[in-house]
Amino acid sequence: MESSDRTTPIGGGRPTRAERDKSTAATVLAHPLRVRILEVLNERDMSPVEFCREGLAPADLEVAHVAYHFRELAKYGSLAVVEERVRRGSVEHVYRGLGRAFFNDREWNELDREERVKVSKTMVQGLVARIEGALLSDTFDSRETRHLTWIAMRLDEQGWSEMTTALAATFGEIEQIRSDAEARLDRDGDDGIASTCGILGFPSPVDSFRAPPPSD
């Protein structure tokens, strides 16, 4: 999990290297709600109350339960309190994201299948929500150079391995591009271009791809 380089948390600066390493553990992000919290709070500051009020948490979860996950992420250096609001005798804590939801191969393999399915659903829903938001706000096609491609394929084991290796390499390049761009924007004081990049590669249902009949 990389630092999102968002600054000025109350009670401390950036998380230490040890905290960032600890925050990538599968046990910290195994709950899909925590993945969703990180996705949202890396974009804007928010309190657990606001998170629930905006419908970002499951409707059957109480604010206290959501706040618990906020605190756990903060304990591992993934969130930090940036504001404290006194409301009717209580204190509402506003958090900021300090890390991105990311599993390496070892951490992903530590999750059981049910946990992987839950996390995958959460991440896909977050991506789809960003796509829908861009379409509705008419930013999706605001640049002629926007990229949108997908392809259905039949792969053998070697092809699957080559595809996933290529995707991992592409992700590494995109992460470097992101890091370099954020450094330049911070240096120049520019807002930058709000952007989303999604990379997917997954097994499809057998009947979703029909191979053409063999030619004579």
C-alpha positions as CSV (number, residue, x, y, z in Angstrom):
1,M,0.0,0.0,0.0
2,E,1.5,3.3,-1.1
3,S,1.2,6.5,0.8
4,S,-1.3,8.9,-0.9
5,D,0.9,11.9,0.3
6,R,-2.1,13.7,1.9
7,T,-0.8,15.8,4.7
8,T,-1.6,17.5,8.0
9,P,-3.2,14.9,10.1
10,I,-4.0,15.8,13.7
11,G,-1.6,14.3,16.2
12,G,1.2,13.3,13.8
13,G,2.6,13.4,10.3
14,R,2.9,10.7,7.7
15,P,2.8,7.1,8.8
16,T,6.1,5.4,9.3
17,R,7.4,2.8,7.0
18,A,6.6,0.1,9.6
19,E,3.1,1.4,9.9
20,R,2.6,1.4,6.1
21,D,4.0,-2.2,5.9
22,K,1.7,-3.2,8.7
23,S,-1.3,-1.6,7.1
24,T,-0.9,-3.7,4.0
25,A,-1.5,-6.9,6.0
26,A,-4.5,-9.0,4.7
27,T,-6.0,-9.0,8.2
28,V,-6.4,-5.2,8.1
29,L,-8.1,-5.0,4.7
30,A,-9.9,-8.3,4.6
31,H,-13.2,-6.6,5.5
32,P,-14.6,-5.2,2.3
33,L,-16.0,-2.1,4.1
34,R,-12.4,-1.1,5.0
35,V,-11.5,-1.3,1.3
36,R,-14.4,1.0,0.5
37,I,-13.5,3.4,3.3
38,L,-9.9,3.7,1.9
39,E,-11.2,4.2,-1.7
40,V,-13.4,7.1,-0.6
41,L,-11.1,8.8,2.0
42,N,-8.2,8.9,-0.4
43,E,-10.4,11.2,-2.4
44,R,-11.8,13.5,0.3
45,D,-11.9,13.9,4.1
46,M,-14.9,12.4,5.9
47,S,-16.3,11.3,9.3
48,P,-18.0,8.0,9.9
49,V,-21.3,9.9,10.3
50,E,-20.9,11.5,6.9
51,F,-19.8,8.1,5.4
52,C,-23.1,6.6,6.6
53,R,-25.2,9.6,5.8
54,E,-24.1,9.5,2.1
55,G,-25.1,5.9,1.8
56,L,-21.5,4.6,1.4
57,A,-21.9,2.0,4.2
58,P,-24.4,-0.9,4.2
59,A,-27.8,0.4,5.4
60,D,-28.0,-2.2,8.2
61,L,-24.7,-1.1,9.8
62,E,-24.8,1.4,12.7
63,V,-22.5,4.4,12.7
64,A,-20.7,3.0,15.8
65,H,-19.8,-0.2,13.8
66,V,-18.5,1.9,10.8
67,A,-16.6,4.1,13.2
68,Y,-14.8,1.1,14.6
69,H,-13.5,0.3,11.1
70,F,-12.3,3.9,10.7
71,R,-10.4,3.6,14.0
72,E,-8.8,0.3,13.1
73,L,-7.6,1.7,9.8
74,A,-6.2,4.8,11.7
75,K,-4.5,2.5,14.1
76,Y,-2.6,0.9,11.3
77,G,-1.6,4.2,9.7
78,S,-4.0,4.1,6.8
79,L,-6.2,6.9,8.1
80,A,-5.5,9.9,10.3
81,V,-7.8,12.4,12.1
82,V,-7.6,15.9,10.4
83,E,-10.4,17.6,12.2
84,E,-12.5,17.3,15.4
85,R,-16.0,18.8,15.4
86,V,-17.8,19.3,18.7
87,R,-21.5,18.5,18.2
88,R,-24.0,18.4,21.1
89,G,-21.4,17.5,23.7
90,S,-19.7,14.8,21.5
91,V,-16.7,14.9,19.2
92,E,-17.1,14.0,15.5
93,H,-13.7,12.9,14.1
94,V,-13.0,13.7,10.4
95,Y,-10.5,11.3,8.8
96,R,-8.1,11.5,5.8
97,G,-6.8,8.6,3.8
98,L,-3.1,8.1,4.0
99,G,-2.8,4.8,2.0
100,R,-4.3,3.0,-0.9
101,A,-6.1,-0.4,-0.8
102,F,-3.6,-2.8,-2.3
103,F,-2.8,-6.5,-1.9
104,N,0.4,-8.1,-3.1
105,D,0.3,-11.7,-4.2
106,R,1.2,-13.1,-0.8
107,E,-1.4,-11.0,1.1
108,W,-4.1,-11.8,-1.5
109,N,-3.4,-15.5,-1.1
110,E,-3.7,-15.3,2.6
111,L,-7.4,-14.5,2.2
112,D,-9.8,-17.4,1.8
113,R,-12.1,-17.5,-1.3
114,E,-15.1,-16.0,0.4
115,E,-13.0,-13.0,1.6
116,R,-11.5,-12.5,-1.9
117,V,-15.0,-12.5,-3.4
118,K,-16.2,-9.9,-1.0
119,V,-13.2,-7.6,-1.5
120,S,-13.4,-8.1,-5.3
121,K,-17.1,-7.1,-5.3
122,T,-16.3,-4.0,-3.3
123,M,-13.5,-2.9,-5.6
124,V,-15.6,-3.5,-8.7
125,Q,-18.5,-1.6,-7.3
126,G,-16.2,1.3,-6.5
127,L,-14.8,1.3,-10.0
128,V,-18.3,1.1,-11.6
129,A,-19.4,4.0,-9.4
130,R,-16.5,6.2,-10.6
131,I,-17.4,5.3,-14.3
132,E,-21.0,6.1,-13.8
133,G,-20.2,9.4,-12.1
134,A,-17.9,10.4,-15.0
135,L,-20.6,9.5,-17.5
136,L,-23.3,11.4,-15.6
137,S,-21.2,14.5,-15.1
138,D,-20.1,14.3,-18.8
139,T,-16.4,14.2,-18.0
140,F,-15.8,10.6,-19.3
141,D,-15.5,11.7,-22.9
142,S,-14.3,15.3,-22.3
143,R,-10.8,14.3,-23.6
144,E,-10.3,12.8,-27.0
145,T,-7.4,10.7,-25.6
146,R,-9.5,8.9,-23.0
147,H,-8.9,5.1,-23.2
148,L,-11.6,2.4,-23.2
149,T,-10.9,-1.1,-24.5
150,W,-11.8,-4.7,-23.5
151,I,-11.5,-8.0,-25.3
152,A,-12.9,-11.5,-24.7
153,M,-10.2,-14.3,-25.2
154,R,-9.6,-18.0,-25.0
155,L,-6.4,-18.6,-23.1
156,D,-4.3,-21.6,-22.2
157,E,-2.3,-21.7,-18.9
158,Q,0.7,-20.1,-20.6
159,G,-1.5,-17.3,-22.1
160,W,-3.2,-16.7,-18.7
161,S,0.2,-16.4,-17.0
162,E,1.5,-14.0,-19.7
163,M,-1.6,-11.9,-19.5
164,T,-1.5,-11.5,-15.7
165,T,2.2,-10.8,-15.8
166,A,1.6,-8.0,-18.4
167,L,-1.1,-6.5,-16.3
168,A,1.1,-6.5,-13.2
169,A,3.8,-4.8,-15.2
170,T,1.4,-2.2,-16.5
171,F,0.1,-1.5,-12.9
172,G,3.7,-0.9,-11.8
173,E,4.2,1.6,-14.6
174,I,0.9,3.4,-13.8
175,E,1.8,3.6,-10.1
176,Q,5.2,5.3,-11.1
177,I,3.3,7.7,-13.4
178,R,0.9,8.5,-10.5
179,S,3.8,9.1,-8.0
180,D,5.8,11.3,-10.4
181,A,2.7,13.3,-11.4
182,E,1.7,13.9,-7.7
183,A,5.2,15.1,-7.0
184,R,5.1,17.6,-9.9
185,L,1.7,18.8,-8.9
186,D,2.7,19.3,-5.2
187,R,5.8,21.2,-6.4
188,D,3.9,23.5,-8.8
189,G,0.8,23.9,-6.7
190,D,-1.5,22.7,-9.5
191,D,-4.8,20.9,-9.0
192,G,-4.1,18.4,-11.8
193,I,-6.6,16.3,-13.9
194,A,-8.9,14.1,-11.8
195,S,-8.4,10.7,-13.4
196,T,-9.3,7.0,-13.0
197,C,-7.4,4.0,-14.4
198,G,-8.8,0.5,-14.0
199,I,-7.0,-2.7,-15.0
200,L,-9.0,-5.9,-15.1
201,G,-8.2,-9.5,-16.1
202,F,-10.5,-12.3,-15.0
203,P,-11.9,-15.7,-15.9
204,S,-15.3,-15.5,-17.6
205,P,-18.2,-17.9,-17.5
206,V,-17.7,-20.6,-20.1
207,D,-20.8,-19.7,-22.2
208,S,-19.8,-16.0,-22.3
209,F,-17.3,-16.7,-25.2
210,R,-18.2,-18.9,-28.1
211,A,-15.3,-19.9,-30.2
212,P,-15.9,-19.8,-34.0
213,P,-16.4,-23.2,-35.7
214,P,-13.3,-24.6,-37.2
215,S,-12.7,-23.7,-40.8
216,D,-12.7,-26.4,-43.5
